[in-house]
Amino acid sequence: MTDLKLIPYNADLDPEAQNFLPWLWDKLKADDLISIYFH
């Protein structure tokens, strides 16, 4: 099994924060991780 690295994300200081959630959603779909995320 591959190690899962968790990287904390804080949007407070990110000028591109509004782009993070759509990117994350697309990444979860592309990597077939939605079932894990919502489990």
C-alpha positions, 0 to 999 in steps of 0.5 A, spaced: 500 500 500 502 506 498 503 511 503 498 517 503 501 524 505 496 529 508 498 536 506 494 541 510 491 547 506 489 554 509 486 558 504 486 565 508 493 567 505 492 564 498 490 569 493 487 563 488 483 560 494 477 560 490 480 556 485 482 550 490 475 547 491 474 546 483 481 543 482 480 539 488 473 536 486 476 535 479 482 531 482 478 527 486 474 525 480 480 524 476 484 519 481 477 516 482 478 518 490 471 520 491 468 514 494 474 514 499 473 522 500 465 521 502 466 514 505 
